Amino acid sequence: MQRLQDRVAVITGAASGIGLATARRFADEGARVVCVDVDEEAGVKAADGVGGLFVKADVTSEDDVARMFRTAYDTYGSVDVAFNNAGISPPDDDSILETGLDAWRRVQEVNLTSVYLCCKHVIPYMRRQGKGSIINTASFVAVLGSATSQISYTASKGGVLAMSRELGVQFAREGIRVNALCPGPVNTPLLQELFAKDPERAQRRLVHVPVGRFAEASEIAAAVAFLASDDSSFITASEFLVDGGISGAYVTPL
């Protein structure tokens, strides 16, 4: 399919995981991809692999965020899709009883403030064009509670979900769609590293997934491509769950 033919898509956190898989999917569907990351080496490799453009940027810096969208527009002449995906889940973000204020603030800056900045600076381009699709990465933990808490991560993703809903409503009649992507656990390097150290911790999570496995990054990328395309033209202000059935489950299959 070529649903994104010649559309300009900016992806943050594009050097690995869901971001990298989405860059590849977007390119396969005909998009001109701008890969944004703080990791220059991996980011350049990602952009080269999809025939796109790499922009090194810290998404917590307003100047960097403004520059990355300006660079995309100056290079390609439009900004049609923004996948605001960059995020972190550090080990010092734990129970509210253990998580310090510095860890709380760092996660909020990367996971929530960066999405605010990206939306703030991409919407003016889309308003001038009269169209655009914004996909913000939230999480299934934005709609479910967990006894194995990462308190700042959870709160940040809830904020992304609420902000996406509000922006989707506010700008709907200007042709701009804003949706919150809510993935379940994804088989990314970050998750592999976490659960390789503690298989029991992985199993404690897998038992709640009706499908019986973690998602592959390419499966999440397929959902992002749908939300970016005209196939989702009547979808905005939504929480788009791609979670293997977690949020709908009570007792899962044996």
N, C-alpha and C positions, 0 to 999 in steps of 0.2 A: 504493500500500500504506500501511496505517496500523499498522505493526508496533510503533511506539513510542507509541501513543496514551496521552496523559496521563502519560507517564513523564517524570521530571525528569532532564535531562542537563546536566552541567557540562563545558564545553569550555575548555581553556586555549589561548592563542594563537589566539583565535577571530576576530581582526580581519582576518586575511588568509590566503591560501594554503589549505592543507588544512583548517585550523580553520574558516575562513569557509565553505568548501564543505560541511563537515560540519554546521555550524550550519544551513545551508539545507536539507540533506538530512534532518536530524533533524526540523526543523519541518515539512517536507513529509510526514513519517511520523507526525506527531501529537504530537511531544514538546514539552515545555516546556523551553526552552533558556536556560541561563545562560551568557552569553558573558564570558569572562575575558581580560583583556589589560592590558598596561601603557600601550598607546596609547588614551587616553580617547576622542579624537575618532573614530577608526576603530572602536573597540569599541562605542561608542554607536550608530554607524551600522549596524554588524553586528547588534546586538541589536534595534534598531528594525526592521530589514529582515525579521526572523523573528518579530516579536512577542514577543521575549524580554526578559530582564533582563541589564543590563550590570553587571559588578563589576570595578572597577579593582583589580588586584592584581599584586604582584611575586612570582612563584612561587618565588623563592629565599628569601623571607621566610616563616618558619613562622607568624608572626602573621597575615600576609595570607592564606596558604593556609587556615588554620583559619577565618578570617573568611569567605572566599568560600563554603566548604561550609556554614557556619552560616547565611549569608545565603540560600543556595539552599533549605536545609531550612526556615528560618523563613518564607520566602516561599511555598513550594509544598508543604511537608509531607513531603517525601521527597527522597532522592538515589538515583536508580536507575541512572544511567550516569555514569561519569567518563571522559572522553577527555582524558588527560594528554598534551597534544600540544605545548606550548610548547617551543621550542628555537632555538638559534642556530648559525650556521656562519660565523664571522668570518674575514676574510682572513689575520689573523695566526696562525691555527691551520693549520699547514702540516706539513712534514716534521718528524720528531722532532729533526732536527739544527738546525732553524730556530725552532721554536716555544718561546717563553719560558714560564716558570712562571706568570706572571700570565695569559697567554692560556689555558694549560692549565686553570688553576683556574677561570677565568670560564666556560669552556665546560662543565666538569664541574658547576659550580653550577647553571647554567641547564638543561642537558640531562639530568643524572642526579639531582642532589640534589633538584631540584624534583619529579621523579617519585616519589622516596622520600617527600617531604613530602606530596604529594597522596595517595598510597596510604595513608600513615600516618593521615591525617585523614579520609579518606572511608570507610575500612573500618569504623570503629565505627558509622556510620550504616547501612551495609549489613548489618552483623551484627544490629542491632536489627530490621531489616526481614526478615532471613532470605533476602535475595536482593540481587543487584546485578551489574553488568557493568563491569569496568574495562578500558579499552583504553589501553595505553601506546605512544607512538610511538617505536619503535626505528628500524631502517633495514636495508636489504639489506647495508650494510657491516658489520653485526653478524655476518654469516655468511660474508662474502667479504673477502679482502684486496685492497688496491689499491696500485699503485706510485705513484699520485698521491695521497699520503696527506694527510689532515687528522687528525692523530694523536689529538688530544683528542676530536674529534667521534666518530671511530671507536670509541675506548675507551669513551666515554660511552654510545654506542648498544649496545655489547656488554654494558655494565652494566645497561642497561634491559632487555635481553633476558633476562639471567640472573635479575634481580630479579623480573621478571614471571613467569617459570617457577616460581620458588620460591613466590611468593605464590599463584599459581594452584593449586599442590599443597596449600599450607598451609590455604587457606580453602575448598577445593572442597566439603567436606561441610557447609559452612555456607551453601551456595547462592550463593557469590560466585565469579564467574568472572573470571580475570585473563589477558589475552592481550597479546602484543607484536605490534603492527602493524609490518611491515617493508616500507616502500615502496621501490621503485626510484626513479630520478631523476624528479622531478615538475616539470611546467611551471608553476612558481610565479614571482612577481616576483623572488624571490631568485635562482633559477636563471637566469631571463632576463637579469638584470643581469650575472651572472657570465659567461655564455656570449656575450652580446652584445659584451662586451669582447674575447672570445677565441674566435672560431668554431672554430678548430682544436682547442681544448680540448673544445668540445662534440662535435665529430665523433669525437674519440678515445674518448669515452664511448658515443656512439650506436652505434658499430660493434659493441659488445658486447651490444646489446639485440636479441634475436631479433625482437621485434615491429617494430623499426625506428623507434621514436619514443619520446619521453618520455611519461610518464603525464599525464593531466589530473587536476587536483585533485578533480574530481567523481567520477572513477573510484576514487580512494582513499576518498573520502567514502562511496561505495557499500559498500566493504568494511567501513568502520567501522560503518555502519548495520547490516550483517549481524551483526557481532560484538556489537553492542549489543542485538540483538533475540533473541527466543526461537528463531529459526531456527538459531542457533548454540548451543543449550542444552547440547550435549554436547562443546563445544569450550572447553577451558581449558588454561592453562600451555603455550600453543602459540606458535610463531613463525609468524605469519601473513604469508607473503610475497605481495606484490602488486607484482611487479617486471618484468613483461613477458618473463619467461623468463630473466633474466640469470643467476640462481643455478643454472639447469640447463643452461647453454650451455657448449659447448667451441668449436665453429666455428659462426658464425651465417650465415644466408642472405645471398646477394649482393643 
